[in-house]
Amino acid sequence: MKAVIVSKALIVGAYQRKAEEIARLGVDLTVLIPPSWRDRRGDQAAESAHTAGYALKVIPLRMNGNYHLHFYPTLAAELRRLSPDIVHFDEEPYNLSTWLGLNAARRVGAKGTFFTWQNLHRTYPPPFRWMERSNYRRVPVAIAGNQDASDVLRAKGFRGQIEVIPQFGVDPEIFVPNPFRRAPASFTIGYAGGLIQEKGLDTLIRACAGLRGDWSLRLVGGGDQLDALRALAAEMGVAERVQMGERLTSTQMPNFYGSLDALVLPSRTLPNWKEQFGRVLIEAMACEVPVVGSDSGEIPHVIGDGGLVFAEGDTDQLRQHLQRLMDDRAFAHALGQRGRQRVLTQYSMGMVASRTVDVYWRLLSPSCDWTG
């Protein structure tokens, strides 16, 4: 089987382990990525960290930073050159790049699939609604990142098969417990991701400000709320305990998690967004770091029995969870162990790759043909 994955997400080096695992399963794989991707967190340049067994190629991108209108001007030529059996678009079905790509795939006789995180039922204006409907007709099997996204896809009229598979898993041989980490006098709390409104970081800072004992907070990532969060930390009198704005590459993340006593994802649901997965949770869990997450979107389902959940925006409940982890290190250690076990059974990169390849084989079966 010859497959092509088109993915701006795969510019992240750690995520490229998924491509290695897909290739290891016997797929002749090419991954096409842009030189960079720009969003509210800043610019992310393409990394090349895990490239064994498959071809990773950077191709030009137009409209960088525009989720709906970005596209790859040379994609059709690449598909003609590669002549794949499968083209996997790591994009939402209402985006221009998916529509153009599925057209190009069809012209070379390839079967196509797309990936969706969209867990809120939203109706888009033309031409996006038209592209979405067209893509629904062209894809016999779609991949949804969570059950809510699968339900939305079905409610919006997709009639093909849907597989619920996380976009990426975790490599448990890279994200490992820190063997040198011992319970220090100070308790280090961490967060990684966008410093943006929907991540609820004001709740985290306020919760930490009420903790008893010696603690510190590391907020890794960039975003448009950086100055506001710094001002809040100063207002709460904890500026000297809060470090924020640090940028790390994906390959630096295991060491970051290894420095933590707890990781928090305090996401807050907005009218047009709720948490779609929370990848940092499974990365931290793989490192046996206790995790605490809000109940926004998919977070409680990801955490399961491998961490603690609080009602989004509830500063007091978050503070109580963190205080318990600080005061009862045996409980925290046991929670971390449960978290890693959950990752090993449900969120390993090998499992995600295997289920993705199953979708590819299904697309090639005689009973699974283009629907439009």
Buried (B, 14 or more C-beta within 10 A) or exposed (E): BBBBBBBBBBBBBBBBBBBBBBBBBEBBBBBBBBEBBBBEBBEBEBBEBBBEBBBBEBBEBEEBEBBBEBBBEEBBEBBEEBEBBBBBBBBBBBBBBBBBBBBBBBEBEBBBBBBBBBBBEEEBEEEBEEBBBBBBBBBBBBBBBBEBBBBBBBEBEBEBBBBBBBBBBBBBEBBBBBEEBEEEEEBBBBBBBBBBBBBBBBBBBBBBBBBEEEBBBBBBBBBEBBEBBBEBBEEBEBBEBBBBBEEEEBBEBBEBBBEBBBBBBBBBBEEEBBBBBBBBBBBBBBBBBBBBBBBBBBBBEBBEEBBBBBEBBBBEBBBBBBBBBBEEBEEBBEBBBBBBBBBBEBBBBBBBBBBBBBBBEBBEEEEBEEEE
